[in-house]
Amino acid sequence: MTPRDASEPNGSRWSDLDRPPLNITALRRGLVREGGLWSEVDVVQRTGSTNSDLVARAAEGRAAEGAVLVAEEQTAGRGRLDRQWTAPPRSGLFFSVLLTPSEVPVARWGWLPLLTGVAVATGLSRAAGVDTALKWPNDLLVTVRGEERKAGGILAERAGDDGVVIGVGVNVTLKEDELPVPTAGSLGLAGAVSTDRDPLLRGVLRALEEWYGKWRAAGGDAGACGLHEAYAAGCATLGREVRAELPGDRAVMGEAVAVDGDGRLVLATGEGVQEPVGAGDIVHLRPARG
């Protein structure tokens, strides 16, 4: 689907009635409040990457903690390893947030993508009624006709010395013939009771504010604030045989047995060694034990 130019007569851009635009006024009213985390909410019709835009705004001093940038369409959305993430206009949630957890040691910031995953899963479960699971470190999984499929992803990037921009992309109304790859999915295909993006976005951002507040108050201690337990409970990677494709063209195979205190995935290899993995691609080789 190709969007028409925004300068065309009113209504032409919204010809797809199943995909109405976000209501920016209602979003701001529901999210920006005195004493809350979210300081501003902006919605743009089309951009390359909300992450790139928000990192640039932060570098120029034009964004404070709690800034939220949402795009109706991304033309150069990025996943990990600079993979492209594209979807039809208004078919999903594509947004980035700026966080500056100054009271948390930088060594614990690696929990932020995992925290965001828990928040996204929590918010979507409440607002869409869809059971979701997390694939370490940053994928959101749904079940479509008995198959596990990726419906979303998370990308965290440093923004200067004191900030992190976290981008989230979630397929909401993508139909089967619109999926970029057969292993992709969407909330709609997974049987969501609602695909109205306004309450979905509010639900996700409220859950993110709640979890971020707990984690920050605990000084980034994922165990003390319950984040470690919540992530492990929702992680579909644990208990499975996986292959970790690591930097430097190295691969490790083993059973994913734990997420450690630093948010790393711990693999029990065939050699009897427990190896923590802090970065890399994870391939699920078989279903979890049950």
Secondary structure, DSSP 8 states (H G I E B T S, - for coil): -----TTS-TTGGG--TTS----HHHHHHHH--TTSS--EEEEES-BS-HHHHHHHHHHTT---TTEEEEES-BSSEE-GGG-EE---TTSEEEEEEEE--TTS-GGGGGGHHHHHHHHHHHHHHHHH----EEETTTEEEEEETTEEEEEEEEEEEEETTTEEEEEEEEE-S--GGG-SSTTB--TTTTT-S---HHHHHHHHHHHHHHHHHHHHHTTT-TTTTTHHHHHHHHBTTTTSEEEEEETTTEEEEEEEEEE-TTS-EEEEETTS-EEEE-SSEEEE-S----
